[in-house]
């Protein structure tokens, strides 16, 4: 890296230490090498979400509520997959990127459904040769993730879920664009409403009760 790149990196890293919860830092005209260097430097701050789109770098500092929603939806997804005896591999906040496309983004949750041999045993997943996750989850409490859709579309992610604090929406990649759908293609029978209802219950009755209610709802739908 050049001295200018190192100076830029130090300035950005310093700015992230003062980034309030829910705030976004945007830096234009950042080179790919600088982006990858920043990802390495920020590895010790996993709560931050970093995206890169043809030189535009964006760093988001999620709120505690943001993280709570992401973790609980993660639990719901596991419960649903287990109820259907489906293979599920969760990769959390993994950064997905390809230099050739000059694009990269981090999920709030991401999932491979079925065929776990595609990624099992791999410490690093390279999208030049490995498939992207089947589903990416984005929490839109303080930031609109729609800007990231073009990044995930370019990376070939088949399905994106968003949650804005009240509604879970599913989007399916069709002809390089995401269109709204009612049901997940990878977890048949699962709807955004099922997830959103469970999250709503968790806010007043706790996550354990909400998860139990969710499981009961799944069982009743199977009968």
C-alpha positions in Angstrom: 0.0 0.0 0.0 1.1 3.6 -0.7 1.7 6.1 2.1 -1.5 7.8 1.0 -3.4 4.5 1.3 -2.0 4.0 4.8 -3.0 7.5 5.8 -6.5 7.0 4.4 -6.8 3.7 6.3 -5.8 5.3 9.6 -8.3 8.1 9.1 -11.1 5.7 8.4 -10.2 3.4 11.3 -10.1 6.4 13.6 -13.5 7.5 12.4 -15.1 4.1 13.0 -14.1 4.3 16.7 -16.3 7.3 17.1 -19.2 6.0 15.0 -22.4 6.0 17.0 -24.8 3.0 17.0 -27.0 3.2 13.9 -24.7 5.6 12.1 -23.2 5.2 8.6 -19.8 6.3 7.3 -19.4 6.6 3.5 -16.1 7.1 1.8 -16.0 7.5 -2.0 -13.1 6.5 -4.4 -11.6 3.8 -2.2 -9.3 1.3 -4.0 -9.8 -2.4 -3.8 -6.6 -3.0 -1.9 -7.6 -0.3 0.6 -10.9 -2.0 1.1 -9.3 -5.4 1.7 -6.8 -3.8 4.1 -9.6 -2.2 6.0 -11.5 -5.5 6.3 -8.4 -7.0 7.9 -8.0 -4.1 10.3 -11.7 -4.2 11.2 -11.7 -8.0 11.8 -11.5 -7.3 15.6 -14.7 -5.2 15.4 -17.3 -7.8 14.0 -20.2 -5.6 14.9 -19.4 -3.2 12.0 -20.9 -4.0 8.6 -18.7 -3.0 5.6 -19.8 -2.8 1.9 -17.9 -1.9 -1.2 -19.4 -1.0 -4.6 -17.1 0.1 -7.4 -15.0 2.4 -5.1 -17.8 3.5 -2.7 -17.0 2.2 0.8 -19.8 2.2 3.4 -19.4 1.2 7.1 -22.4 0.8 9.3 -22.4 0.6 13.1 -25.6 -1.5 13.9 -27.6 -0.8 17.1 -28.1 -3.4 19.9 -31.6 -3.9 18.6 -30.3 -4.6 15.1 -28.1 -7.4 16.5 -30.8 -8.8 18.7 -33.2 -9.1 15.7 -30.5 -10.8 13.6 -29.6 -13.3 16.2 -33.2 -14.2 16.9 -34.1 -14.6 13.3 -31.0 -16.9 13.0 -32.6 -19.1 15.8 -35.9 -19.2 13.9 -34.2 -20.3 10.7 -32.4 -23.1 12.5 -35.7 -24.2 14.1 -37.5 -24.2 10.8 -34.8 -26.2 9.0 -34.6 -28.7 11.8 -38.4 -29.2 11.7 -38.1 -30.1 8.1 -34.9 -32.2 8.6 -33.1 -30.0 6.2 -29.3 -29.4 6.1 -28.5 -25.9 7.1 -25.1 -24.2 7.4 -25.0 -20.7 8.9 -22.1 -18.4 8.1 -23.2 -15.4 10.2 -21.7 -12.1 9.2 -19.4 -13.4 6.5 -18.1 -10.8 4.0 -18.9 -11.8 0.4 -16.7 -10.1 -2.3 -15.2 -10.5 -5.7 -12.4 -8.2 -6.9 -13.3 -8.8 -10.6 -16.7 -7.2 -9.9 -15.4 -4.5 -7.5 -18.2 -5.4 -5.1 -18.4 -6.7 -1.6 -20.9 -6.8 1.3 -21.5 -8.3 4.7 -24.7 -10.1 5.7 -26.4 -9.9 9.1 -27.0 -13.6 8.6 -26.5 -16.0 5.7 -27.4 -19.6 5.0 -26.5 -22.5 2.8 -29.5 -24.9 2.5 -28.9 -28.5 1.6 -25.8 -29.9 0.0 -23.4 -28.9 2.8 -20.5 -30.6 1.0 -20.3 -27.5 -1.2 -18.6 -25.6 1.7 -17.8 -28.0 4.5 -14.2 -28.0 5.5 -13.4 -24.7 3.8 -11.9 -22.0 6.0 -12.4 -19.5 3.2 -15.1 -19.4 0.5 -14.0 -18.0 -2.8 -16.8 -16.8 -5.0 -14.7 -17.3 -8.1 -15.2 -21.0 -7.6 -17.6 -21.6 -4.7 -21.3 -20.8 -4.7 -22.6 -17.8 -2.8 -25.0 -18.4 0.2 -28.5 -19.4 -0.8 -30.0 -16.7 1.6 -28.7 -13.4 2.9 -30.4 -11.7 5.8 -30.3 -7.9 6.2 -31.8 -5.9 9.1 -33.1 -2.5 8.1 -33.7 -0.9 11.5 -31.7 2.3 10.9 -30.3 1.8 7.4 -32.0 0.8 4.2 -30.3 -2.2 2.7 -31.8 -1.8 -0.8 -28.5 -0.2 -1.9 -26.8 -3.5 -1.3 -29.1 -5.4 -3.5 -27.1 -4.7 -6.6 -24.0 -6.0 -4.9 -25.6 -9.3 -3.8 -27.2 -9.6 -7.3 -23.8 -9.3 -8.9 -22.4 -11.9 -6.5 -25.3 -14.2 -7.5 -27.0 -14.5 -4.1 -30.4 -16.2 -5.0 -32.5 -14.8 -2.1 -32.4 -11.8 0.3 -34.5 -11.4 3.4 -35.0 -8.0 5.0 -36.5 -7.0 8.4 -37.4 -3.4 9.1 -38.7 -3.8 12.7 -42.2 -4.9 11.7 -42.1 -6.7 8.4 -40.0 -9.5 7.0 -39.7 -9.5 3.2 -38.3 -12.1 0.9 -36.7 -11.2 -2.4 -35.8 -13.7 -5.1 -33.1 -13.1 -7.8 -34.7 -13.2 -11.2 -33.0 -11.8 -14.4 -30.4 -10.1 -12.2 -32.9 -8.3 -10.2 -34.7 -9.1 -6.9 -38.5 -9.4 -6.9 -40.7 -9.7 -3.8 -42.0 -13.2 -3.1 -44.3 -14.5 -0.3 -42.4 -17.8 0.4 -38.8 -18.8 0.5 -37.7 -21.1 -2.3 -35.1 -22.7 -0.1 -37.2 -23.3 3.0 -40.6 -24.2 1.4 -43.6 -23.1 3.5 -41.7 -20.4 5.4 -43.1 -16.9 5.0 -42.0 -13.5 6.1 -45.1 -13.2 8.3 -44.2 -16.4 10.3 -40.8 -14.8 11.1 -42.2 -11.4 11.8 -44.9 -12.7 14.1 -42.3 -14.6 16.1 -40.1 -11.6 16.5 -43.0 -9.5 17.6 -43.9 -12.1 20.3 -40.3 -12.1 21.5 -40.5 -8.4 22.2 -43.3 -8.8 24.8 -43.0 -12.4 25.9 -39.3 -13.2 25.5 -37.4 -15.2 22.9 -37.9 -18.6 24.6 -41.7 -18.3 24.5 -41.6 -16.9 21.0 -39.4 -19.7 19.7 -41.8 -22.3 21.3 -44.8 -20.6 19.7 -43.0 -20.6 16.4 -42.3 -24.3 16.6 -45.9 -25.0 17.4 -47.0 -23.0 14.4 -44.6 -25.0 12.2 -46.0 -28.3 13.6 -49.6 -27.2 13.0 -48.8 -26.3 9.4 -47.3 -29.7 8.7 -50.5 -31.6 9.8 
